[in-house]
Structure formats: structure tokens, C-alpha cells
Amino acid sequence: MTAGAQQQSRGRRKPKSRFGAQLEEKQNLKEIYGIAEAQLKNYYKAAKKSTDETGAALIERLERRLDNAIYRASFATTRAQARQMASHGLFSVNGRSVNIASIILSQGDEVQVKKSKRKKSYFTNFDKRMQNAQVADWLVLDVENYGFKVIGKPSVDRAGIGVAIQEIVEFLSR
């Protein structure tokens, strides 16, 4: 092959295979929620057992994680920050202290910043910051008590994560 022909072929890429596209979607989902492969597989297995559509059940489960709920309630600016806040024990769920970010919240659960942690610099001007907060429709804020309550189920279309859920389900079903 001549140098010119070799140069031309370097710039071209073959179109992604179906497997490649599905793999990329799965990797994007893992990156968005900051979860490991094993966690995703466990969530998929639980979603598969659900009576709901597998893809919807998978996203609902990911959305109901404590770290994601903290992010969706606008207590944190990123999911990574929310995970760190949860793992550092800043929150209590239904009055019980928690430090596990992957806890799955249920309808009726109340999440609050612990009273001892409210003095941290991050929570100064909390009430002002929360005035313009964009909160998911399945959560309701309780600014006076530095908390929020789960009042419903998260929906796939409102999650707004921008991944092809059906592609991910097909990939994980192999």
C-alpha cells in the first residue's frame, strides 16, 4: 500500500455494529449514574423480575437510588457530589442515619440532612439556594427541615438521561 492510500484509510471508520452501539449505550448509562458493571447487572436482574417493562423498571430503580434522589432534589449539583454527601453520612432516611449511596428509596420515604451536619458550610444559605431549585416531580421539598419526601415513582420519559433504554436491555439480556 502506498503512503497516500494508507493516509486516506486512517481517517475512515467503519460504522458501528449493533453490538458496538448497544455497548456504548450501556457504558453511557453506567457513566451517567456512576455505577459499576456488577451493580447494573443486579439492577437489570431485579428489573427483569418486575411486572413492569424491563427498561422502565431498570431506569426507575436507578432513579430511586439515594444519591440520585439527592441530585434530583437539587441538594447537590452532580450525582458524584450527591454520592459523596450520602457516603459521608450527611443524610438520614426516615430518621435512620445512612451512609450508603445505593439505597433504593420507596414511596413515602423522608430524607433529611442530619441536624449535626446542617452547620457545614455547604448548607449555609440553603433556603435561598433552594428557592430556585428544579426538583423532580416524584419528590417534594421540605426546606425548613432540610429534606425531601418521595411522593411517587420516577418515570422514564421524565428522567431525561438521553440513552436508548431498549438497546441497553437487549445488550444485558445476552
C-alpha positions as CSV (number, residue, x, y, z in Angstrom):
1,M,0.0,0.0,0.0
2,T,1.3,3.4,-0.9
3,A,1.8,6.1,1.7
4,G,-1.1,8.1,0.2
5,A,-3.5,5.2,0.3
6,Q,-2.5,4.4,3.9
7,Q,-3.1,8.0,4.9
8,Q,-6.6,8.0,3.4
9,S,-7.8,4.8,5.1
10,R,-6.8,6.1,8.6
11,G,-9.4,8.8,8.6
12,R,-12.3,6.5,7.8
13,R,-14.1,4.4,10.4
14,K,-16.4,1.5,9.8
15,P,-19.9,2.2,11.0
16,K,-20.6,0.8,14.5
17,S,-22.1,-2.6,14.7
18,R,-25.3,-3.2,16.6
19,F,-23.3,-4.7,19.4
20,G,-21.0,-1.7,19.4
21,A,-23.9,0.7,19.6
22,Q,-25.6,-1.3,22.4
23,L,-22.3,-1.4,24.3
24,E,-21.8,2.3,24.0
25,E,-25.4,3.0,25.3
26,K,-24.7,0.7,28.3
27,Q,-21.4,2.4,29.1
28,N,-23.1,5.8,28.8
29,L,-25.8,4.7,31.4
30,K,-23.1,3.4,33.8
31,E,-21.3,6.7,33.5
32,I,-24.4,8.9,34.0
33,Y,-25.3,7.1,37.2
34,G,-21.7,6.4,38.3
35,I,-22.3,2.7,38.9
36,A,-20.2,-0.4,38.3
37,E,-21.0,-3.2,35.9
38,A,-22.0,-5.6,38.6
39,Q,-24.4,-3.1,40.1
40,L,-26.0,-2.6,36.7
41,K,-26.4,-6.3,36.2
42,N,-28.1,-6.7,39.6
43,Y,-30.5,-3.8,38.8
44,Y,-31.2,-5.5,35.4
45,K,-32.0,-8.8,37.1
46,A,-34.4,-7.1,39.6
47,A,-36.0,-5.1,36.7
48,K,-36.5,-8.3,34.7
49,K,-38.4,-9.9,37.6
50,S,-40.6,-6.8,37.8
51,T,-44.1,-6.8,36.4
52,D,-43.3,-3.5,34.6
53,E,-41.5,-3.2,31.3
54,T,-37.8,-4.2,31.9
55,G,-36.4,-0.9,30.6
56,A,-38.7,1.3,32.6
57,A,-38.2,-0.8,35.8
58,L,-34.4,-0.5,35.3
59,I,-34.5,3.3,35.0
60,E,-36.9,3.6,37.8
61,R,-34.6,1.6,40.1
62,L,-31.6,3.7,39.1
63,E,-33.6,6.9,39.7
64,R,-34.7,5.8,43.1
65,R,-31.2,5.4,44.4
66,L,-30.4,7.7,47.4
67,D,-27.5,9.5,45.6
68,N,-29.7,10.2,42.5
69,A,-32.6,11.4,44.7
70,I,-30.3,13.8,46.4
71,Y,-29.2,15.1,43.0
72,R,-32.8,15.2,41.7
73,A,-33.9,17.2,44.8
74,S,-31.1,19.8,43.9
75,F,-29.2,19.2,47.2
76,A,-26.1,18.5,45.0
77,T,-25.0,19.8,41.6
78,T,-23.8,16.5,40.3
79,R,-24.5,12.8,41.0
80,A,-20.9,12.4,42.1
81,Q,-21.3,15.1,44.7
82,A,-24.6,13.6,45.9
83,R,-22.9,10.2,46.2
84,Q,-20.1,11.7,48.3
85,M,-22.6,13.6,50.5
86,A,-24.5,10.3,51.1
87,S,-21.4,8.2,51.8
88,H,-20.1,10.8,54.2
89,G,-23.3,10.3,56.3
90,L,-24.8,13.7,55.9
91,F,-28.4,12.3,55.5
92,S,-30.9,10.2,57.3
93,V,-33.7,8.2,55.7
94,N,-36.9,8.0,57.8
95,G,-34.9,9.1,60.9
96,R,-32.2,6.5,60.5
97,S,-28.6,7.5,59.7
98,V,-27.4,6.2,56.4
99,N,-24.0,6.3,54.6
100,I,-24.8,4.0,51.6
101,A,-25.5,5.9,48.4
102,S,-27.1,3.0,46.6
103,I,-30.0,2.6,49.0
104,I,-33.2,2.3,46.9
105,L,-35.9,4.7,48.2
106,S,-39.5,3.8,48.4
107,Q,-42.6,5.9,48.1
108,G,-43.2,7.7,51.4
109,D,-39.5,7.8,52.4
110,E,-38.3,11.0,54.0
111,V,-34.7,12.1,53.5
112,Q,-33.2,14.8,55.7
113,V,-29.8,16.4,56.3
114,K,-28.8,15.3,59.8
115,K,-29.2,18.2,62.4
116,S,-25.5,17.8,63.3
117,K,-24.5,18.3,59.6
118,R,-26.6,21.4,58.9
119,K,-23.8,23.6,60.3
120,K,-21.5,22.6,57.5
121,S,-20.5,25.5,55.1
122,Y,-22.2,23.7,52.2
123,F,-25.6,24.3,53.9
124,T,-25.2,28.0,54.6
125,N,-27.8,30.0,52.7
126,F,-29.5,26.6,52.0
127,D,-33.0,28.2,51.9
128,K,-32.0,30.8,49.4
129,R,-30.4,28.3,47.2
130,M,-33.4,26.0,47.2
131,Q,-35.8,28.8,46.2
132,N,-34.9,28.3,42.5
133,A,-34.4,24.6,42.8
134,Q,-35.6,22.3,40.0
135,V,-37.0,19.3,41.7
136,A,-38.1,16.0,40.1
137,D,-41.9,15.6,40.1
138,W,-41.7,12.4,42.2
139,L,-40.1,14.4,45.1
140,V,-41.4,17.2,47.3
141,L,-39.0,19.6,49.1
142,D,-39.2,20.4,52.9
143,V,-36.8,23.3,53.0
144,E,-37.4,24.1,56.7
145,N,-36.3,20.6,57.7
146,Y,-33.5,20.4,55.1
147,G,-35.1,17.4,53.4
148,F,-37.4,15.9,50.8
149,K,-40.0,13.2,50.6
150,V,-40.6,10.6,47.9
151,I,-44.2,11.0,46.8
152,G,-44.3,9.0,43.6
153,K,-42.5,6.9,41.1
154,P,-39.9,8.3,38.7
155,S,-40.8,7.9,35.0
156,V,-38.5,7.0,32.1
157,D,-39.6,9.9,29.9
158,R,-39.1,12.5,32.7
159,A,-35.7,11.1,33.7
160,G,-34.2,12.9,30.7
161,I,-31.0,10.9,30.6
162,G,-30.8,10.6,26.8
163,V,-29.9,6.9,26.4
164,A,-31.6,4.2,24.3
165,I,-33.0,2.1,27.1
166,Q,-34.2,-0.7,24.8
167,E,-30.7,-1.1,23.3
168,I,-29.3,-1.5,26.9
169,V,-32.0,-4.1,27.8
170,E,-31.2,-6.0,24.6
171,F,-27.4,-5.9,25.4
172,L,-27.9,-7.0,29.0
173,S,-30.3,-9.9,28.0
174,R,-27.4,-11.7,26.3
